[in-house]
């Protein structure tokens, strides 16, 4: 599967493989793919905490392993922004803090695309409130739906990451 990170796409118009995206996110690591099957109760908890549904009960995570230790986990979350899909990379450090959020694929018009500087707001945050629009995350004028979709995605992936630790 090939991904099209926005900055890379603009520079070279080429797609990167999943492995290349993972390696760029956590250099010098090996990756272990893990299927996560969410229970009905877990999906209800996600809905209760974020106000959005986790569409699929199966989510895949990619653990970044360095020297035998998991240093972070990467999720690729596919969701709709307005009417078209977006794929976000959501990387979470072993301590539960957001490491990186990156747009991998965006089908909506480019003027609604959140830029890297806006996405950097998520880095280092580890509380649900800190990841909500108008609380810990500033909105984007003219891109409210994109901002909401990204914030909801990061919050869902952090909750799923927490389920793994249980």
C-alpha positions as CSV (number, residue, x, y, z in Angstrom):
1,X,0.0,0.0,0.0
2,X,1.3,3.4,-0.9
3,X,0.7,6.6,1.1
4,X,0.9,10.2,-0.2
5,X,2.1,12.5,2.6
6,X,1.1,16.0,1.7
7,X,4.6,17.7,2.0
8,X,6.2,14.8,0.2
9,X,3.5,14.8,-2.5
10,X,3.9,18.5,-3.1
11,X,7.7,18.2,-3.4
12,X,8.0,15.1,-5.6
13,X,4.4,14.0,-6.6
14,X,5.4,10.5,-5.5
15,X,3.9,8.1,-3.0
16,X,5.8,6.5,-0.1
17,X,5.3,3.0,1.1
18,X,3.9,2.3,4.6
19,X,7.3,1.0,5.7
20,X,9.0,4.3,4.6
21,X,6.4,6.3,6.5
22,X,6.8,4.2,9.6
23,X,10.6,4.5,9.4
24,X,10.5,8.2,9.0
25,X,8.3,8.4,12.1
26,X,10.4,6.2,14.3
27,X,13.9,5.9,12.7
28,X,16.1,2.9,13.4
29,X,13.2,0.8,14.7
30,X,11.7,-2.5,13.7
31,X,7.9,-2.6,13.4
32,X,5.4,-5.1,14.6
33,X,1.9,-5.0,13.2
34,X,-0.8,-5.7,15.8
35,X,-4.5,-6.3,15.1
36,X,-6.7,-4.8,17.8
37,X,-10.3,-6.1,18.0
38,X,-12.4,-3.6,19.9
39,X,-15.2,-4.9,22.0
40,X,-18.7,-3.4,21.9
41,X,-18.1,-1.8,25.3
42,X,-14.8,-0.3,24.1
43,X,-16.5,1.2,21.0
44,X,-19.2,2.6,23.2
45,X,-16.6,4.1,25.5
46,X,-14.9,5.7,22.4
47,X,-18.2,7.2,21.4
48,X,-18.9,8.4,24.9
49,X,-15.5,10.1,25.3
50,X,-15.1,11.6,21.8
51,X,-18.7,11.9,20.5
52,X,-17.6,10.1,17.4
53,X,-17.8,6.4,16.4
54,X,-15.0,4.1,15.7
55,X,-16.4,2.7,12.5
56,X,-14.4,-0.6,12.4
57,X,-14.1,-2.9,15.3
58,X,-10.6,-3.9,14.0
59,X,-7.8,-1.5,14.2
60,X,-4.1,-2.1,13.3
61,X,-1.3,-0.6,15.2
62,X,2.4,-0.7,14.4
63,X,4.7,-0.9,17.4
64,X,8.1,0.7,16.9
65,X,10.6,-1.5,18.7
66,X,14.2,-0.4,19.4
67,X,16.6,-2.5,21.3
68,X,13.8,-4.9,22.3
69,X,11.7,-2.1,23.8
70,X,8.5,-0.5,22.4
71,X,9.2,3.2,22.0
72,X,6.0,4.1,20.3
73,X,3.0,3.0,18.3
74,X,1.7,4.2,15.0
75,X,-1.9,4.1,13.8
76,X,-3.3,4.9,10.3
77,X,-6.8,6.2,10.9
78,X,-9.1,6.5,7.8
79,X,-12.1,8.7,8.3
80,X,-14.3,11.2,6.4
81,X,-13.6,14.9,6.7
82,X,-16.7,16.4,4.9
83,X,-17.7,13.8,2.4
84,X,-14.3,12.4,1.3
85,X,-11.7,10.3,3.1
86,X,-8.6,11.3,4.9
87,X,-5.8,9.1,6.3
88,X,-4.0,10.4,9.3
89,X,-0.9,8.9,10.8
90,X,-1.1,9.2,14.6
91,X,2.1,8.2,16.4
92,X,1.9,7.8,20.2
93,X,5.0,7.4,22.4
94,X,5.2,4.6,24.9
95,X,4.4,7.1,27.7
96,X,1.0,7.9,26.0
97,X,2.0,11.3,24.7
98,X,1.4,12.2,21.0
99,X,4.6,11.9,19.0
100,X,3.4,13.0,15.6
101,X,0.3,13.6,13.5
102,X,0.6,13.7,9.8
103,X,-1.8,13.8,6.9
104,X,-1.0,10.7,4.7
105,X,-3.8,11.1,2.2
106,X,-6.4,13.8,1.8
107,X,-9.2,13.7,-0.8
108,X,-11.0,16.9,0.0
109,X,-10.0,20.1,-1.8
110,X,-6.5,21.2,-0.8
111,X,-7.7,24.5,0.7
112,X,-9.2,22.4,3.6
113,X,-5.9,20.6,4.3
114,X,-4.4,21.3,7.7
115,X,-0.7,22.2,7.4
116,X,2.2,20.6,9.3
117,X,2.5,23.6,11.7
118,X,-1.2,23.2,12.8
119,X,-0.8,19.4,13.2
120,X,2.3,20.0,15.4
121,X,0.0,21.3,18.1
122,X,-0.8,17.7,19.0
123,X,2.8,16.8,19.8
124,X,3.5,16.1,23.4
125,X,-0.1,16.2,24.5
126,X,-1.5,13.3,26.5
127,X,-4.9,14.4,27.9
128,X,-8.3,14.3,26.3
129,X,-9.0,17.9,27.1
130,X,-5.6,18.9,25.6
131,X,-6.6,17.3,22.4
132,X,-9.9,19.0,21.9
133,X,-10.6,21.9,19.6
134,X,-10.9,25.3,21.4
135,X,-9.3,23.8,24.5
136,X,-5.8,22.5,23.8
137,X,-6.0,22.6,20.1
138,X,-6.6,25.9,18.1
139,X,-9.1,25.7,15.2
140,X,-8.3,26.7,11.6
141,X,-10.4,29.4,10.0
142,X,-12.1,28.0,7.0
143,X,-11.1,24.4,7.8
144,X,-13.2,23.7,10.9
145,X,-14.3,20.3,9.6
146,X,-10.7,19.2,8.9
147,X,-9.6,20.4,12.3
148,X,-12.5,18.6,14.0
149,X,-11.8,15.4,12.1
150,X,-8.1,15.5,13.0
151,X,-8.8,16.2,16.7
152,X,-11.4,13.4,16.9
153,X,-9.0,11.0,15.1
154,X,-6.1,11.7,17.5
155,X,-8.4,11.3,20.5
156,X,-9.8,8.0,19.2
157,X,-6.3,6.6,18.6
158,X,-5.1,7.6,22.1
159,X,-8.1,5.8,23.6
160,X,-7.4,2.7,21.6
161,X,-3.7,2.9,22.5
162,X,-4.9,3.0,26.2
163,X,-7.0,-0.1,25.7
164,X,-3.9,-2.0,24.6
165,X,-2.2,-1.2,28.0
166,X,-5.2,-2.6,29.9
